[in-house]
Amino acid sequence: MTKTFDMQFIRYINLFSRVTRVTAKHCFLYNNTLVFIVPFIQVERAIGKDNSNLKQLSQILGKRIRVLAEPRARKDLTNFVKVLVAPARFDSLDVVKSENGEEVLIKADLEGRSMLIGRNKARLEELKQIIEQYFEIKNVRVG
């Protein structure tokens, strides 16, 4: 599970740590939202009372901010994806075997599929990269 950082994301993590007093494990963009990954037990502290930390960060950076718990095992995949892609909804998420290894199959209705895939498959590509980084699954299909 190798994660690479560029200077901008390092600055985001440092600012996040100063504002929330919680060290973020990782930071990435998904759907024009800056997502910070923190340890499970520190999610509430990172968000702050009445979302105060998120509001402050959003105001400073001019971006939407989301905080997610760091996945601890593959069993966290469904919940991690569900929180990441919200408000998009899906019916089920399964890990299936294919000739290229394992892949994630997400079943959703028409509206959910369009929200998960995005224009020119932009959100789907972002989701593939995130799932590959955290769960080492190379392919994601939406059906």
CYANA upper distance limits for C-alpha pairs under 8 A (distance plus 0.5 A):
  1 MET  CA    133 GLN  CA      6.16
  1 MET  CA    134 TYR  CA      6.63
  1 MET  CA    135 PHE  CA      8.25
  1 MET  CA    136 GLU  CA      7.67
  2 THR  CA    133 GLN  CA      7.27
  3 LYS  CA     26 HIS  CA      8.26
  3 LYS  CA    133 GLN  CA      7.40
  5 PHE  CA      9 PHE  CA      6.55
  5 PHE  CA     10 ILE  CA      6.96
  6 ASP  CA     10 ILE  CA      6.92
  7 MET  CA     11 ARG  CA      6.77
  8 GLN  CA     12 TYR  CA      6.82
  9 PHE  CA     13 ILE  CA      6.67
  9 PHE  CA     27 CYS  CA      6.88
  9 PHE  CA     28 PHE  CA      7.81
 10 ILE  CA     14 ASN  CA      6.70
 11 ARG  CA     15 LEU  CA      6.66
 12 TYR  CA     16 PHE  CA      6.55
 12 TYR  CA     27 CYS  CA      8.14
 13 ILE  CA     17 SER  CA      6.63
 13 ILE  CA     23 THR  CA      8.08
 13 ILE  CA     24 ALA  CA      6.66
 13 ILE  CA     26 HIS  CA      8.05
 13 ILE  CA     27 CYS  CA      7.25
 13 ILE  CA     36 PHE  CA      8.32
 14 ASN  CA     18 ARG  CA      6.79
 15 LEU  CA     19 VAL  CA      6.69
 16 PHE  CA     20 THR  CA      6.40
 16 PHE  CA     21 ARG  CA      8.10
 16 PHE  CA     22 VAL  CA      7.93
 16 PHE  CA     23 THR  CA      8.06
 16 PHE  CA     24 ALA  CA      7.80
 16 PHE  CA     57 LEU  CA      7.69
 17 SER  CA     21 ARG  CA      5.40
 17 SER  CA     22 VAL  CA      5.62
 17 SER  CA     23 THR  CA      5.66
 17 SER  CA     24 ALA  CA      7.32
 18 ARG  CA     22 VAL  CA      8.32
 19 VAL  CA     53 ASN  CA      7.09
 19 VAL  CA     56 GLN  CA      8.42
 19 VAL  CA     57 LEU  CA      7.89
 20 THR  CA     45 ARG  CA      7.63
 20 THR  CA     46 ALA  CA      5.70
 20 THR  CA     47 ILE  CA      8.01
 20 THR  CA     48 GLY  CA      7.85
 20 THR  CA     53 ASN  CA      6.53
 21 ARG  CA     46 ALA  CA      7.85
 22 VAL  CA     38 VAL  CA      8.10
 22 VAL  CA     42 GLN  CA      7.52
 22 VAL  CA     45 ARG  CA      7.84
 22 VAL  CA     46 ALA  CA      6.42
 23 THR  CA     38 VAL  CA      7.35
 24 ALA  CA     36 PHE  CA      6.66
 24 ALA  CA     37 ILE  CA      6.11
 24 ALA  CA     38 VAL  CA      5.27
 24 ALA  CA     39 PRO  CA      8.19
 25 LYS  CA     36 PHE  CA      8.01
 25 LYS  CA     37 ILE  CA      5.98
 25 LYS  CA     38 VAL  CA      6.01
 25 LYS  CA     39 PRO  CA      7.97
 25 LYS  CA     70 GLU  CA      8.26
 26 HIS  CA     36 PHE  CA      6.43
 26 HIS  CA     37 ILE  CA      5.63
 26 HIS  CA     38 VAL  CA      7.90
 27 CYS  CA     34 LEU  CA      7.58
 27 CYS  CA     35 VAL  CA      6.10
 27 CYS  CA     36 PHE  CA      5.05
 27 CYS  CA     37 ILE  CA      6.68
 28 PHE  CA     34 LEU  CA      6.44
 28 PHE  CA     35 VAL  CA      5.90
 28 PHE  CA     36 PHE  CA      7.31
 29 LEU  CA     33 THR  CA      6.02
 29 LEU  CA     34 LEU  CA      5.24
 29 LEU  CA     35 VAL  CA      6.46
 30 TYR  CA     34 LEU  CA      7.11
 30 TYR  CA     35 VAL  CA      7.42
 30 TYR  CA    123 ARG  CA      7.70
 30 TYR  CA    126 GLU  CA      6.82
 30 TYR  CA    127 LEU  CA      8.08
 31 ASN  CA    123 ARG  CA      6.78
 32 ASN  CA     63 LYS  CA      8.06
 32 ASN  CA     64 ARG  CA      7.84
 33 THR  CA     63 LYS  CA      6.91
 33 THR  CA     64 ARG  CA      5.39
 33 THR  CA     65 ILE  CA      6.21
 33 THR  CA     66 ARG  CA      7.41
 34 LEU  CA     63 LYS  CA      7.25
 34 LEU  CA     64 ARG  CA      6.63
 34 LEU  CA     65 ILE  CA      5.44
 34 LEU  CA     66 ARG  CA      6.76
 35 VAL  CA     65 ILE  CA      6.49
 35 VAL  CA     66 ARG  CA      5.30
 35 VAL  CA     67 VAL  CA      6.23
 35 VAL  CA     68 LEU  CA      7.59
 36 PHE  CA     65 ILE  CA      8.25
 36 PHE  CA     66 ARG  CA      6.83
 36 PHE  CA     67 VAL  CA      5.40
 36 PHE  CA     68 LEU  CA      6.71
 37 ILE  CA     67 VAL  CA      6.53
 37 ILE  CA     68 LEU  CA      5.51
 37 ILE  CA     69 ALA  CA      6.21
 37 ILE  CA     70 GLU  CA      5.94
 38 VAL  CA     42 GLN  CA      7.07
 38 VAL  CA     43 VAL  CA      6.83
 38 VAL  CA     46 ALA  CA      8.40
 38 VAL  CA     67 VAL  CA      7.62
 38 VAL  CA     68 LEU  CA      6.83
 38 VAL  CA     69 ALA  CA      5.77
 38 VAL  CA     70 GLU  CA      6.00
 39 PRO  CA     43 VAL  CA      7.22
 39 PRO  CA     69 ALA  CA      6.07
 39 PRO  CA     70 GLU  CA      5.77
 40 PHE  CA     69 ALA  CA      5.12
 40 PHE  CA     70 GLU  CA      6.50
 42 GLN  CA     46 ALA  CA      6.63
 43 VAL  CA     47 ILE  CA      6.78
 43 VAL  CA     67 VAL  CA      7.40
 43 VAL  CA     68 LEU  CA      7.48
 43 VAL  CA     69 ALA  CA      6.72
 44 GLU  CA     48 GLY  CA      6.67
 45 ARG  CA     49 LYS  CA      8.33
 46 ALA  CA     53 ASN  CA      7.30
 46 ALA  CA     54 LEU  CA      8.46
 46 ALA  CA     67 VAL  CA      7.91
 47 ILE  CA     51 ASN  CA      5.78
 47 ILE  CA     52 SER  CA      7.42
 47 ILE  CA     53 ASN  CA      6.01
 47 ILE  CA     54 LEU  CA      6.27
 47 ILE  CA     67 VAL  CA      7.49
 48 GLY  CA     52 SER  CA      5.75
 48 GLY  CA     53 ASN  CA      5.62
 48 GLY  CA     54 LEU  CA      7.80
 49 LYS  CA     53 ASN  CA      8.18
 51 ASN  CA     55 LYS  CA      6.64
 52 SER  CA     56 GLN  CA      6.65
 53 ASN  CA     57 LEU  CA      6.65
 54 LEU  CA     58 SER  CA      6.44
 54 LEU  CA     65 ILE  CA      6.66
 54 LEU  CA     66 ARG  CA      7.97
 55 LYS  CA     59 GLN  CA      6.61
 56 GLN  CA     60 ILE  CA      6.73
 57 LEU  CA     61 LEU  CA      6.48
 57 LEU  CA     62 GLY  CA      8.48
 57 LEU  CA     65 ILE  CA      7.72
 58 SER  CA     62 GLY  CA      5.83
 58 SER  CA     63 LYS  CA      5.72
 58 SER  CA     64 ARG  CA      6.12
 58 SER  CA     65 ILE  CA      6.44
 59 GLN  CA     63 LYS  CA      7.93
 68 LEU  CA     80 PHE  CA      8.12
 68 LEU  CA     83 VAL  CA      7.98
 68 LEU  CA     84 LEU  CA      8.02
 69 ALA  CA     80 PHE  CA      8.28
 71 PRO  CA     76 ASP  CA      6.13
 71 PRO  CA     77 LEU  CA      7.77
 71 PRO  CA     80 PHE  CA      7.33
 71 PRO  CA    134 TYR  CA      8.02
 72 ARG  CA     76 ASP  CA      7.16
 73 ALA  CA     77 LEU  CA      8.11
 73 ALA  CA    135 PHE  CA      8.46
 74 ARG  CA    135 PHE  CA      6.90
 76 ASP  CA     80 PHE  CA      6.42
 77 LEU  CA     81 VAL  CA      6.62
 77 LEU  CA    135 PHE  CA      8.05
 78 THR  CA     82 LYS  CA      6.53
 78 THR  CA     93 LEU  CA      6.73
 79 ASN  CA     83 VAL  CA      6.66
 80 PHE  CA     84 LEU  CA      6.57
 81 VAL  CA     85 VAL  CA      6.51
 82 LYS  CA     86 ALA  CA      6.64
 82 LYS  CA     89 ARG  CA      7.80
 82 LYS  CA     90 PHE  CA      8.34
 85 VAL  CA     89 ARG  CA      8.05
 85 VAL  CA    116 LEU  CA      7.66
 88 ALA  CA    112 GLY  CA      5.98
 88 ALA  CA    115 MET  CA      6.34
 88 ALA  CA    116 LEU  CA      7.13
 89 ARG  CA    108 ALA  CA      7.45
 89 ARG  CA    112 GLY  CA      5.84
 90 PHE  CA    106 ILE  CA      7.36
 90 PHE  CA    107 LYS  CA      6.41
 90 PHE  CA    108 ALA  CA      4.76
 90 PHE  CA    109 ASP  CA      7.46
 90 PHE  CA    112 GLY  CA      6.44
 90 PHE  CA    113 ARG  CA      8.25
 91 ASP  CA    106 ILE  CA      8.09
 91 ASP  CA    107 LYS  CA      6.00
 91 ASP  CA    108 ALA  CA      5.59
 91 ASP  CA    109 ASP  CA      8.01
 92 SER  CA    106 ILE  CA      6.36
 92 SER  CA    107 LYS  CA      5.75
 92 SER  CA    108 ALA  CA      7.60
 93 LEU  CA    104 VAL  CA      7.35
 93 LEU  CA    105 LEU  CA      6.23
 93 LEU  CA    106 ILE  CA      5.01
 93 LEU  CA    107 LYS  CA      6.89
 94 ASP  CA    104 VAL  CA      6.23
 94 ASP  CA    105 LEU  CA      5.72
 94 ASP  CA    106 ILE  CA      7.02
 95 VAL  CA    102 GLU  CA      7.08
 95 VAL  CA    103 GLU  CA      6.16
 95 VAL  CA    104 VAL  CA      5.09
 95 VAL  CA    105 LEU  CA      6.72
 96 VAL  CA    102 GLU  CA      6.17
 96 VAL  CA    103 GLU  CA      6.01
 96 VAL  CA    104 VAL  CA      6.80
 96 VAL  CA    105 LEU  CA      7.46
 97 LYS  CA    101 GLY  CA      6.35
 97 LYS  CA    102 GLU  CA      5.04
 97 LYS  CA    103 GLU  CA      6.87
 98 SER  CA    102 GLU  CA      6.20
 98 SER  CA    103 GLU  CA      7.30
101 GLY  CA    137 ILE  CA      8.42
101 GLY  CA    138 LYS  CA      8.26
102 GLU  CA    137 ILE  CA      6.42
102 GLU  CA    138 LYS  CA      7.53
102 GLU  CA    139 ASN  CA      7.77
103 GLU  CA    137 ILE  CA      6.34
103 GLU  CA    138 LYS  CA      6.81
103 GLU  CA    139 ASN  CA      5.23
103 GLU  CA    140 VAL  CA      6.13
103 GLU  CA    141 ARG  CA      7.94
104 VAL  CA    137 ILE  CA      7.77
104 VAL  CA    139 ASN  CA      6.81
104 VAL  CA    140 VAL  CA      5.18
104 VAL  CA    141 ARG  CA      6.66
105 LEU  CA    140 VAL  CA      6.55
105 LEU  CA    141 ARG  CA      5.42
105 LEU  CA    142 VAL  CA      6.41
105 LEU  CA    143 GLY  CA      7.65
106 ILE  CA    140 VAL  CA      8.08
106 ILE  CA    141 ARG  CA      6.67
106 ILE  CA    142 VAL  CA      5.26
106 ILE  CA    143 GLY  CA      6.60
107 LYS  CA    113 ARG  CA      8.34
107 LYS  CA    142 VAL  CA      6.46
107 LYS  CA    143 GLY  CA      5.38
108 ALA  CA    112 GLY  CA      5.82
108 ALA  CA    113 ARG  CA      6.06
108 ALA  CA    142 VAL  CA      7.79
108 ALA  CA    143 GLY  CA      6.81
109 ASP  CA    113 ARG  CA      6.53
110 LEU  CA    114 SER  CA      6.77
111 GLU  CA    115 MET  CA      6.79
112 GLY  CA    116 LEU  CA      6.58
113 ARG  CA    117 ILE  CA      6.53
113 ARG  CA    142 VAL  CA      6.92
113 ARG  CA    143 GLY  CA      7.43
114 SER  CA    118 GLY  CA      6.30
115 MET  CA    123 ARG  CA      8.48
116 LEU  CA    123 ARG  CA      6.66
116 LEU  CA    124 LEU  CA      6.64
116 LEU  CA    142 VAL  CA      8.06
117 ILE  CA    121 LYS  CA      5.48
117 ILE  CA    122 ALA  CA      7.25
117 ILE  CA    123 ARG  CA      5.85
117 ILE  CA    124 LEU  CA      5.15
117 ILE  CA    142 VAL  CA      7.95
118 GLY  CA    122 ALA  CA      6.05
118 GLY  CA    123 ARG  CA      5.59
118 GLY  CA    124 LEU  CA      7.25
119 ARG  CA    123 ARG  CA      8.08
121 LYS  CA    125 GLU  CA      6.70
122 ALA  CA    126 GLU  CA      6.87
123 ARG  CA    127 LEU  CA      6.54
124 LEU  CA    128 LYS  CA      6.61
124 LEU  CA    140 VAL  CA      8.15
125 GLU  CA    129 GLN  CA      6.85
126 GLU  CA    130 ILE  CA      6.84
127 LEU  CA    131 ILE  CA      6.60
127 LEU  CA    140 VAL  CA      8.30
128 LYS  CA    132 GLU  CA      6.51
128 LYS  CA    138 LYS  CA      7.52
128 LYS  CA    139 ASN  CA      6.79
128 LYS  CA    140 VAL  CA      6.26
129 GLN  CA    133 GLN  CA      6.65
130 ILE  CA    134 TYR  CA      6.80
131 ILE  CA    135 PHE  CA      5.95
131 ILE  CA    136 GLU  CA      7.22
131 ILE  CA    137 ILE  CA      6.82
131 ILE  CA    138 LYS  CA      8.17
132 GLU  CA    136 GLU  CA      4.83
132 GLU  CA    137 ILE  CA      5.30
132 GLU  CA    138 LYS  CA      5.86
132 GLU  CA    139 ASN  CA      8.25
